[in-house]
Amino acid sequence: MTSLKHRTIPVFIPELACPFRCIYCNQHVISGQQQMPSDQEILSTIESHLATFPADAHVELGFFGGTFTGLDLQEQKRLLRLVNPYVKSGSISSIRLSTRPDYISEEIIETLVEGGVKTVELGVQSMDQDVLKNVHRGYGVEKVLEAASLIRQAGLELGMQMMIGLPGDSPEKCLSTAKAIVCAGAKNTRIYPTLVVRQTALAAMYERGLYHPLTIEEAVEWTAPVLRHFEENNVTVLRVGLHPTEGFINGTDYLAGPFHVSFKELVMTEIFNRQFGEWISTQSPQKDKELLLQVNPSKVNAAIGYHTRNRSMLRQYFKEVRFEGNPTLKNYQFNPTLLG
């Protein structure tokens, strides 16, 4: 499986099922979907994506954008039956969906399992009671843990999404949320810095000076230990930050907040920068020496840093700085050697 190319076919459903209005959410704007796609539109989406995928791809279909399990149970079954022939034929290997923790029950789980769903992502956002209350999320931490347990007991893969910088949030609360997600048994996660979207309660708070979104620098600093904790505990991080192709980012609905096209790269750079800084504090400048830094091959670019930030910092202390991949090193480990 690991050698296969992974591809996801996104099918966006609207917020028909969700009666809540979390203060940061304008789902019609975020998903770009205001009405349920027709059966033909869903099938056309699947066919058009399949036509572009390599023959050896591991293809996953994802129901995103709305609260799938909040739809009428018969509608959930109908949608799963609609795409099931692709699963039976092997064209699609698995189905994933995103939903709220309070729309998970034993009956719903049974429907998902029978419909071929393999992964359920919970939009958790925070595991802090006060933060959940501040954003009018409509549930508490206990409901999250209950839903996570039901998903895992059914043999489904659990995903849990979180947000950084919600009202009442703090770096400590964000890291505690990450730790709680790991303890809940999540296998994958997404990390989203909080952005202010027009026509939301959060936008009204922002315009009245009652909410101050994180700066890019703050968001990076808050996210760095969160990302590192997930990676060190083998939780796959599917996304860090929003993609620049998100409709509301390119349009007029994005109002404020820490959006950056290379947000994950900034965060990974920060993780290495902190570590290199700690190491440098134990060293003396050696302008006549070359520094060779070995890191995991997948982390070489992050070690060098976004716009070579880390290399430039280290060049203040050494004649030259080189980076080299070493597959025996994991995550953000590094091995420094002085040469010359």
N, C-alpha and C positions, 0 to 999 in steps of 0.2 A: 504493500500500500504506500509506503513512504516514497517509493520511486515514481509513483504516478503523479501526473499534473492535476492539481485540484482546481476545479472550476465551480462557480456558484451561479445558478440562474435565479435572479431576484424577481419575485412576484409581489408587487406592492398592493396591499389592501388598505382601505381607508379606516378612519377611526370610528366606524359605525358602532362598534361594540362598546366603546369606553365612555361611561357617563361622567368621568372625572375630568377636571380641568386643572392639572398641575400647573403651578404658576409660570413655569418656563416653557410650556408646551402650546404650540399651535400646530397640531398634527397635519392639518391640510397643507400648511406651508412647508413643513419639514419633509413630509413624504411626497408632496407634489401630487397626491392622489385624493380626489374628493368624492369619487363614486366607485363602487365595486366594479372591477374589470369584468367584462363578459367572459363566458367560457372560451369563446373563439379568441379573444385577446390573450388569455392565459396560454392557450395552446399555441398561438402564433409566437408568443414570447419564448416558449420552450423550444419550438422548432427553429426559430431564428438563432438562438444561442447554440443549440446543438450543432447547427451547421458550421459554426466557426471553431468548435472545440477539436483538439487532436483526438485521434481514435483511442488513445490509451488514457484519456482523462478520467479522473474520479469526479463525477458530476453530482453536485448536490443542488436540490431545489430549495429555496428559502422563501417562506411567506413572511414578508417584512412590512413595516410601515404602520400597522395597526395592532390591535389586541386580538390575535387570531382566536384564542380560546374563549374570548368574550362573545364571539358570534354565536348565534343560535346553534345548538348542538347538531341539528340536521344540516345546517349550512356548512359546518365544519366537516361533517361526513361527506357531503356532496363534493366539496372542493378536493378532499383527499381522494375520493373515488375518481374524480376527473383526471388527476395526474398519476393515479396508480398504474395504468398500463405502461407508462414509461419506466416505472420501477420494476414491474414484472419482466419487461423486455431487457432490462439491464442498461437502458439508455441513461437512466438516472439511478445513481447508487443509493442515495438517501435523501430524506426530507428533513429540513430544520425549520423552526418557526420561532418568533419572538412574541412574548406576552407578558402580562403582569402576574405577580405572585398571587394576588387575590382572585385570579381566574384559573386556578388549578384545583382540581378535585379528583377523587378516585374515578368518577364517571368520565371526566374529561380525559384523564390519563389513559383509561381503557380505550377511548375513541382514538386517541393519538397512536397508541401502540398498534391497534387493528388497522389504522390507516397508513402504516409504514413510516411514521415519524421516528427519527433516530436521535435528534437533538432538540432540546427546548432551552431557549435563552430567556432568562427572566430579566426584565428591566428593573433592577433593584434600586439603582441610583445612589443609595446610601444605606449603611447599616447602623446609623445613628438615629435614635428615636426623635430627638429634637429637630434634626434636619428634615426627616420625613414629614414631621408635623408642619414645619415652616413652609414646605413646598406643596402642602395639601395633597400628599401622595395618596392618602386614603387607607393606608395599612401601616402596621408596625413591624418590627424586626421578627416577632414570633411568627407572623404570617409568611414571611420570606423563608424562614427556616423550615416551616411546615411544608411549603410548596417544594422546596429543594429536596426534602426527604422523600416526598411522593415521587418525584421525578427519578431520583436515584434508585429507589426501591423497585421501580418498574423496569430498570435496566436501560433507561434512556440517558444520553449524555447531557450533563447539566452545564449551561452557560449562564453567567451572571454579569450584567452590564452595570457600570458605575459612572457617576459624574463627579467632576472635580470643581469645587468653588461655588456650591449652592449656598443660598442664604443660611447663615449660622454655621457654615462649614469651617474647617481648619485643617492645616497639614496633618495634625495628629488624628483627627477624625477620618480623614481620607485613608491614612495608613491603616487605621483600625478597621475600616470597611474592607480594605484589601485582605487583611488577615482573616476577617470573618468569612469572606468569600472563599478563601482557600480552605478554611476549616469546614465550610458547608459542603465541600466536595466538588466544587466547580472544576471542570476540565478546560474551559475556555472563558475568555472575558473580553470586554471592550471598555476602553477608558475614554470618556468624553469630557473635555473641559466645558463648563457652562457658558453658553453663548446667549445673548439677549436677542430674542426674535420679536419683531413687531406684532402687535395685537395679542400680547400676552400680559398677564398680571405682573410678570417680572419686568416687562418693558415699562409698565406704568410706575413701578417702584424705582426703576433706573432713572426715568425722566424726572421723578420727584426727589431724587437724591437719596432714596432709601436703600438702594442696592448699588454696590460698587463692584463691577466685574473684575476678575483678576487681570493683571497685565500679562503679557506673554511671558515675561521673566518670572512672575509669581507662579503662573500655571506650570511652567517647566519645573520650577523648584518643588512644587507640591507633588507633581506627577512622578518625578525621578525615583523616590523611594518606593512608590506604589508599583511602578513597572518592574523595578528590580526585585521586589518581593514576589510578584507573580512568576517571573522567569525563574527565580531560584527555587520555587516550589512547583515547577513543571506545569504551570497553568498557561495554556496557549493564549497569547494576547493577539486577538484577531484585528484589532484596530486601536490606534491611539490618536485621538483627534478626528475631526471630520474631514472628509475628502473634499478637495476643491471643486469637484463636479457636483456637490450637493446643490440642489436647485436654489435654496434660499440664500446660500453663500454668494452665488453669482448674481442674484437679483437684488431687489430693494428691501427684502424682509429682514436681512441681517442688520442689527442695530449696533451691537457692541459686544465686546468680549474677546478672549484670547484665541483668535483664529490665526493659524499659520499653515502655509501649504506643506511645510516640512516639520510639523510639530513633533512627530516621533523622533526624527533625527536630532532635533534640539534636545529632547529629553535624554536620549542615549548619550549624546555629547556631554550633557550635564553630569550623568552618572560617572563617566570616566574622568571628567574634569575634577570632580570631588575626590575621587580616589587618587589621581595623580597629584593633586594638591596636598593631600595628606602625606603621600610618600615624599614629595619634594620638601615638606617641612622637616623631614628627618635627614635631609641631604645638604651638602654645601655646593654652591655653584662650581662647576668644573668645565670651564670654557675650552679646555684642551681635550676634553673627552667627547666621544660619540655615544649617544644613548640608543640602545636597541631595545624596543619594547615588543614583546611577544604577547599576542592576545588570540582568542579564538578566531579562526578565519572569517566567521560570519560577523565579527565585531570590529574588523580592521578599520572600516570607514568611520564607525562611531568613535573609535579610539583616536583617530586623527582629528575628528571633530567637524561639526558643521562649519563650512568656510575655514577649515583647518584651525579651528579655535584652540584645540588642545596641543597640536604641534607647535603653534605659535607661542603658547604659554611656556612649553617646555624648552623652546629654543632660547629662552632668556637665561637658561641655566647650563646649557650644553652646546658644544660646537655644532653638532648635528643631531637630529633625531630621526630614527628609522622605525618603521612598524612592520611586523612580520606575523603571519598566521601560524598558530600552533594548536592543532586539534586536540591536544591533551588538556588544554585550558578550557574551562567552562564559564558560561555566562560572562561576567565582567572581571574575571581573574586576569591578571597580567604579570608578566615576568620581565623585570628590568635587568639589563646587562650593560655595563660601561665598557667601552672599547677604546683602544688607543692610549 
